[in-house]
């Protein structure tokens, strides 16, 4: 494993050990560690979700631009970027969470690969050691199923128009096999981390469908809090 990953592995190891001393079970400790990481990343996740909502709202305008400048790719690019800037869209910012999670995932993989042999849990009784892969493939399949369902739930009603159900199903069917490929032979500890993260993503998607979640997505929740404080 690359040297630059080692500091991340050390921090994750300290946090995991801390949770283990509290709950006395490595499986539950991994779940708590995963939830802690996802809580810390929630502001970034919210930022990405807001960008996706803005993207969905301008799909009709994007379509009109493509029709208007079908014969002029350079003009189409200029007008598209102008539209993005006017609506506060930063396409590359949607990769921020992915880029941050990648070294964390690599750190988890290294941690579980080297220390997983000493870990086990009552949550996964069919596996002796967390360094082994899930011979029954229950966790990889569970993670794939949760990811599939999550991708079918739109963030807002605008996504029903921007991304029809059949297109979301097709995209999910393309994404899930990739998860299964990486998780099929991965250490059980890493699978448990991914299952927990997938479940968090599902709950997060459901939260965004609530009134408070919609307020956060549209930026109205923060404005409401500021307004309420100003009247105090």
C-alpha positions as CSV (number, residue, x, y, z in Angstrom):
1,X,0.0,0.0,0.0
2,X,1.3,3.5,-0.8
3,X,3.0,5.4,2.0
4,X,0.6,8.4,1.8
5,X,-2.3,6.1,2.8
6,X,-0.6,5.1,6.1
7,X,-1.7,8.3,8.0
8,X,-5.3,7.6,7.0
9,X,-4.9,4.0,8.1
10,X,-3.5,5.1,11.4
11,X,-6.4,7.5,12.1
12,X,-9.0,4.9,11.0
13,X,-7.4,2.3,13.2
14,X,-7.5,4.6,16.3
15,X,-11.2,5.4,15.7
16,X,-12.1,1.7,15.1
17,X,-10.3,0.6,18.3
18,X,-12.0,3.4,20.2
19,X,-15.4,2.2,19.1
20,X,-14.4,-1.4,19.8
21,X,-13.5,-0.7,23.4
22,X,-17.0,0.8,23.8
23,X,-19.2,-1.9,22.1
24,X,-16.8,-4.9,22.4
25,X,-17.7,-6.1,18.9
26,X,-15.7,-5.4,15.7
27,X,-18.7,-5.6,13.5
28,X,-20.6,-2.9,15.5
29,X,-17.4,-0.9,15.7
30,X,-17.1,-0.9,11.9
31,X,-20.7,0.2,11.6
32,X,-20.1,3.1,14.1
33,X,-16.9,4.1,12.3
34,X,-18.7,4.1,8.9
35,X,-21.5,6.2,10.3
36,X,-19.0,8.7,11.8
37,X,-17.2,9.1,8.5
38,X,-20.5,9.6,6.6
39,X,-21.7,12.2,9.1
40,X,-18.4,14.1,8.6
41,X,-18.9,13.9,4.8
42,X,-22.6,14.9,4.9
43,X,-21.9,18.6,4.1
44,X,-20.0,17.5,1.0
45,X,-22.8,15.1,0.1
46,X,-25.4,17.8,0.5
47,X,-23.4,20.1,-1.8
48,X,-23.3,17.4,-4.4
49,X,-27.0,16.8,-4.0
50,X,-27.7,20.5,-4.5
51,X,-25.7,20.5,-7.7
52,X,-27.7,17.6,-8.9
53,X,-31.0,19.3,-8.2
54,X,-29.8,22.4,-10.1
55,X,-28.7,20.2,-13.0
56,X,-32.1,18.6,-13.1
57,X,-33.9,22.0,-13.2
58,X,-32.1,23.2,-16.3
59,X,-32.5,20.0,-18.4
60,X,-35.2,21.6,-20.6
61,X,-32.9,24.7,-21.2
62,X,-30.0,22.4,-22.0
63,X,-32.2,20.6,-24.5
64,X,-33.2,23.9,-26.2
65,X,-29.6,25.0,-26.4
66,X,-28.6,21.7,-28.1
67,X,-31.4,22.1,-30.6
68,X,-30.5,25.8,-31.3
69,X,-26.7,25.2,-31.7
70,X,-26.7,21.7,-33.1
71,X,-24.5,22.8,-35.9
72,X,-22.1,24.9,-33.8
73,X,-20.5,22.9,-31.0
74,X,-18.3,25.8,-29.8
75,X,-21.2,28.1,-29.4
76,X,-23.1,25.3,-27.7
77,X,-20.3,24.9,-25.2
78,X,-20.1,28.6,-24.5
79,X,-23.8,29.0,-24.0
80,X,-23.9,25.9,-21.8
81,X,-21.1,27.2,-19.6
82,X,-22.8,30.6,-19.4
83,X,-26.0,28.8,-18.3
84,X,-24.1,26.9,-15.6
85,X,-22.5,30.0,-14.3
86,X,-25.8,31.9,-14.2
87,X,-27.4,29.1,-12.2
88,X,-24.4,28.6,-9.9
89,X,-23.6,25.1,-11.3
90,X,-20.1,23.7,-10.9
91,X,-20.1,20.3,-12.7
92,X,-16.7,19.2,-11.4
93,X,-17.7,19.8,-7.8
94,X,-20.0,16.8,-8.0
95,X,-16.9,14.6,-7.9
96,X,-15.6,16.1,-4.6
97,X,-17.2,13.5,-2.4
98,X,-16.0,10.7,-4.6
99,X,-12.4,12.0,-4.6
100,X,-12.5,12.3,-0.8
101,X,-14.0,8.9,-0.2
102,X,-11.4,7.2,-2.4
103,X,-8.5,7.5,0.0
104,X,-10.8,6.6,2.9
105,X,-11.9,3.5,1.1
106,X,-8.3,2.6,0.3
107,X,-7.4,3.2,3.9
108,X,-10.2,0.9,5.1
109,X,-9.1,-1.8,2.6
110,X,-5.5,-1.6,3.9
111,X,-6.6,-1.6,7.5
112,X,-8.9,-4.7,7.2
113,X,-6.4,-6.5,5.0
114,X,-3.7,-6.3,7.6
115,X,-5.7,-6.4,10.8
116,X,-8.9,-8.2,9.8
117,X,-7.6,-11.6,10.8
118,X,-8.0,-10.7,14.5
119,X,-11.6,-9.3,14.0
120,X,-14.9,-11.1,14.1
121,X,-18.5,-10.3,15.0
122,X,-21.8,-11.9,16.2
123,X,-23.4,-9.9,13.3
124,X,-21.7,-12.1,10.8
125,X,-21.4,-15.6,12.4
126,X,-20.8,-17.4,9.2
127,X,-17.3,-15.8,8.8
128,X,-14.5,-16.7,11.2
129,X,-12.2,-13.8,10.3
130,X,-12.9,-10.3,8.8
131,X,-9.9,-10.7,6.6
132,X,-11.7,-13.4,4.7
133,X,-14.2,-12.8,1.9
134,X,-17.9,-13.6,2.4
135,X,-18.1,-17.1,1.0
136,X,-21.9,-16.9,1.0
137,X,-21.7,-13.5,-0.7
138,X,-24.6,-12.1,1.5
139,X,-23.0,-8.8,2.2
140,X,-22.0,-8.0,-1.5
141,X,-25.5,-8.9,-2.7
142,X,-27.1,-6.9,0.1
143,X,-24.9,-3.8,-0.7
144,X,-25.8,-4.2,-4.4
145,X,-29.5,-4.4,-3.7
146,X,-29.5,-1.3,-1.4
147,X,-27.5,0.6,-4.1
148,X,-30.0,-0.4,-6.7
149,X,-33.0,0.7,-4.7
150,X,-31.2,4.0,-3.7
151,X,-30.6,4.9,-7.4
152,X,-34.3,4.4,-8.1
153,X,-35.4,7.1,-5.6
154,X,-35.2,10.6,-7.2
155,X,-33.9,13.5,-5.1
156,X,-36.8,15.8,-6.2
157,X,-39.8,15.7,-8.5
158,X,-37.6,17.4,-11.2
159,X,-35.7,14.1,-11.5
160,X,-38.9,12.3,-12.7
161,X,-38.7,14.5,-15.8
162,X,-34.9,14.7,-16.1
163,X,-34.4,11.0,-15.6
164,X,-37.4,8.7,-16.3
165,X,-37.8,5.5,-14.3
166,X,-36.6,3.2,-17.1
167,X,-33.4,5.2,-17.5
168,X,-32.8,5.1,-13.7
169,X,-33.3,1.3,-13.8
170,X,-30.8,1.0,-16.7
171,X,-28.2,3.1,-14.9
172,X,-28.6,1.1,-11.7
173,X,-28.2,-2.2,-13.6
174,X,-25.0,-0.8,-15.0
175,X,-23.6,0.5,-11.6
176,X,-24.5,-2.5,-9.4
177,X,-22.4,-5.1,-11.2
178,X,-19.4,-2.8,-10.6
179,X,-20.0,-2.9,-6.9
180,X,-20.4,-6.6,-6.9
181,X,-17.2,-7.1,-8.9
182,X,-15.2,-5.2,-6.3
183,X,-17.0,-6.6,-3.2
184,X,-17.3,-10.3,-4.3
185,X,-13.8,-11.2,-3.1
186,X,-13.1,-8.3,-0.7
187,X,-12.5,-8.8,3.0
188,X,-15.8,-9.1,5.0
189,X,-14.9,-6.0,7.0
190,X,-14.8,-3.9,3.9
191,X,-18.1,-5.4,2.7
192,X,-19.7,-4.4,6.1
193,X,-18.3,-0.9,5.7
194,X,-19.8,-0.7,2.2
195,X,-23.2,-2.1,3.3
196,X,-23.4,0.4,6.1
197,X,-22.4,3.2,3.7
198,X,-25.0,2.0,1.2
199,X,-27.7,2.0,3.9
200,X,-26.7,5.5,4.9
201,X,-27.0,6.6,1.3
202,X,-30.5,5.1,1.2
203,X,-31.6,6.9,4.4
204,X,-30.0,10.1,3.1
205,X,-32.0,9.8,-0.1
206,X,-35.2,9.3,1.9
207,X,-34.4,12.3,4.1
208,X,-34.1,14.5,1.0
209,X,-37.7,13.6,0.2
210,X,-38.9,15.0,3.5
211,X,-39.9,18.7,4.1
212,X,-36.7,19.4,6.0
213,X,-34.6,17.6,3.5
214,X,-36.1,19.5,0.6
215,X,-35.4,22.8,2.5
216,X,-31.8,21.8,2.8
217,X,-31.6,20.9,-0.9
218,X,-33.1,24.2,-2.0
219,X,-31.1,26.2,0.5
220,X,-34.3,27.5,2.2
221,X,-33.6,25.7,5.5
222,X,-30.5,27.8,6.2
223,X,-32.3,31.0,5.2
224,X,-35.2,30.2,7.5
225,X,-32.8,29.6,10.4
226,X,-31.0,32.9,9.7
227,X,-34.3,34.7,9.5
228,X,-35.5,33.3,12.8
229,X,-32.3,34.3,14.6
230,X,-32.6,37.8,13.2
231,X,-36.0,38.2,14.9
232,X,-34.8,37.0,18.2
